[in-house]
Amino acid sequence: MAKKVLLLHGWGGSDFPHWQSWLAAELAKDYGCVNFLRFSDVENPKLELWLKELQTALLDFKPDIVICHSLANTLWFHLCNQNKIVNEIEKLYLVAPPSIECSIAELSEFFPVTPPKDLAAQKALLIVSTNDPYMRMREAADLQKALEVPMHTIENGGHINAESGYGEWSWMQQELKKSSS
């Protein structure tokens, strides 16, 4: 894969057997250029610190494709709302974002968040599950409308993480191959 891919995890990280770990390894096996950024203190995320770490990764790595999972979507929204993304990316994948009104105490500084008017991407795809415990389908539809992006819905995919059976995720690997051609 010739494109540079930046993987952004959510609260708690995306260590093996999470699909982001698997995908990073698969991309590297094909001599792909991948940055699987690990944010500081994944169990106790701090918005300002994570924003700084993301900005540094974007400036240093200059990705073509960014894949956000869970809280990383919210982080991306904050960065977009602050107009701090210097270079527009080619493709953005927003996988299993939490509700923009999430009320988990440990994540309070991330919420609420306003969906950005500009995602700093030429193309974006919102990927949701019909039974995600952190985002109801009505909320997902509202988010899709606010972001004005296509949405791919997975039937009973939970939070699209290792706990819901997403270790190896060949659909995402194939989707990336389409994005790189």
N, C-alpha and C positions, 0 to 999 in steps of 0.2 A: 504494500500500500504506500503510495507516494505522498499522501496527505499526512499532515501532522495532527495527531489526535490528543486532546487534553481531556482526561477523565476526572470528574469532580464528585467526590463522595458526600454523603450526608452525615447526620449525627451518628456517632459510633464508628464511622469508617465503613469501608467495604472490603475488609480482609477476606481471604479465601475462606469459604467457598463462594463468596458473592460473585455475581456475573461480571462486575467491573474488574475484579482481580483476574478472572478467567479471560476476559476480553483483552486486558493489557498483555497477558502472556501470549495469547493467540496473535495479536498484532506484532509483538516482538519476534515471534517465531518466523513470521514472514518478512523480517527485517523492516517492519513498519516503525515509524517514528512516533513514539507514544510517551506521554508524560502522565503518570498516575499520581497526581499531586496528593500528598497526605497533609491535611491541615493540622495545625497545633491543637493539642488537647481535644481530641475528637469526642470525648465524653462530656466535656464542658465547653462547647463552642462559644467563642466571643466574636461578635459581628465585626468589630473594627479590625481585629487581628486577622480574621479570615479574609476580609476585604483586601487588606494589605498583601496577604500571601497570594491571593488570586491575582491581584494587579501585577505583582512581581512575576508570577508564572506567565501571564499573558504577554508582558513586555519581553521577557527572556526567551520564551519558547515560541511565541508567535504562531499559535495553532490555526489550522484551517477548519477543524471540526472540534466542537466542545460537546461533551456528553455529561449532563448534570443528572444526579440522582438525589431524590428526596430534598433535604435541606439545601443542597447545592443550588437547586432551582431558585429558592428564596434568596440566596446569596447573589446569584446572577441578576435577579430582579433589582436588588438594592444597588448593585454596581451600575446597571443600566439607568436606573432612576437618578443616579448621581452623575450621569454622563461621563464616567471615568474609563470607558473602554476606548482605547485609542484607535485600534485597527479592527474594522468589521471582520467577522469571521464568515466563512462560506456556509457552514451548516451548524445548527444548534439542535441538540436533542434534549428535551425536557422530560425526563423519565420520573414518574411517580412523585410529582410535587405534592407537598402537604397543602392543606387548606391555607389560603392567605390570611385566615383569621385564627390560625392554630393557637391553642391555649396551653401548651405544655410549658410548665414553669421554667424548666431548664433552658428553654429556647426563647424566652420572652423578649429578649432584645432583637430578635429577628422578625417579630410580628407585632401588629399586622404589617402587611406590605401591600403596596399598590402595584398592580400589573403594569409594567412599563409600556410606554407607547412605542418604543423602539428597542428591539431585542439585540441590536448590534450584530445582526446576522442576515445574510442574503436569503437564507431559507431556514425554517424552523419546523420542528415536529413535536407536538405534545403527545406523550405516551402515557396512558392511564389504564387503570384496572377497574372492573365493575365492582370489586369488593375491597378496595384499598381502605384500610381503617383510618387513614389520615386525610382522605379526600373523597367526599361523596360524589356520585356521578353528576348531580345537579351543579355542584361546585365546579367540577371539571368542565362541564358545558359552559358555565359562566366564564371560566378562565379562558377557554378556547375562544369564546366570543370577544373577550377583552383584548386578547393577544392577536387575534385575527390570523391564526395559524391552523393548519390541518391537525386533526387528532386521530391517533391510532388507539383503539380500545382493545384491551386484552380481557377476555372473559375469565373471571375468577382468578386473577393473577396476584391477588393480595397486594402487598406493597412492592411487588416486583423486586424481591430481594432473595437472599439465600433461604430465609425461613419459609418463603412461599414457593420454593422449588426453582429459583432462578440462580443456578450456579453456572452451568453452561447455557448460553443463550444464543443459539445459532441464528435466530431471526435478526438480532442486532448486528452480528458479524456480517450477515448477508446485506443488511441495510447499509453498512459502512462500505462494503465493496461497491454497491450501487453509487454511493456518494463520491467515491474516489475515481469513478470512470468518467 
